[in-house]
Amino acid sequence: MVAVEQYLKPELAAQIKRLDLRAQMVVKGFLQGMHSSPFHGFSVEFSEHRLYTPGDDPKDIDWQAYAKTERYYVKKFEAETNITGYIVMDLSQSMDYTYRQKLTKFDYCVCLAAALSYLMLMQQDPVGLVTFDKKIKANLQPKSKRSQFAAILSQLTKLKVAGETELKAPLLQLASMLRHRSLIMLMSDLLADVDPTLDAIRVLKHAGHDVIVFHVLDEAEVAFPFQGLVQLEDPETGDSMSVNADDIGNEYRENIQRFREQLKKGCNESKIDYVPLDTSMPYDKAITEYLISRRNRF
């Protein structure tokens, strides 16, 4: 972190230190919960061995494994066990919202991004950062060096939300940029039309990428805790309207539940991980529970 601090204002350096600490705490908590390495299974096909298949070089057969199992296994090479990760973050204006939580949706995603990048770099997987609103704004190329974590934290602390939500165009742009099979970790409130959003996410999946969708909403956007006459404003357009929360509360909650269910169903059908989150959930607990459940599936 010393090298980074030389180029940052003191207050920004302090913010990075807090991010660094948060990321480490999440990973350490995850390790304690697992009682063993959590990294096996986080990569798409992580395993020290795989079954021998026709075309493999017989010289790569692990004869010790054969002696124990009477089955032919070959050791995987590093290129097969490591996977390149991309943190893909929504920078649209709607992400800069909180009703009564300490973290906005964007702040929450920054914490997730710091923890996930730290986790991948600990298992020596290259990870990069892509940001977007209506189009891709920045692209920090994936690296597996330890210095990459400082570079990612530096980027995260400088990000500013602005503009309207658009998901289809930047995700299709991302798909056209990627040349190798990767792990895509999308973080967004997904406040756009469901069908075009799912279509774009599926393009990434069909191209051979492993996709995780972290759908982050504010607690108030899920629970709608308002009462009486309230003024609601669209943060991206500035349009506002007065509504009686008592009259529309139940209908709103049903609609937001339907919205999430549509996304979940669409992702599940394409074998895409869908992780619904809201800002009332401690992000460290949420990510730990998700990663444990993911590990158990692989």
Summary of the structure (lengths in Angstrom):
residues: 298
radius of gyration: 21.1
end to end distance: 34.1
largest distance: 74.6
contacts: 918
relative contact order: 0.15
helix: 48%
strand: 20%
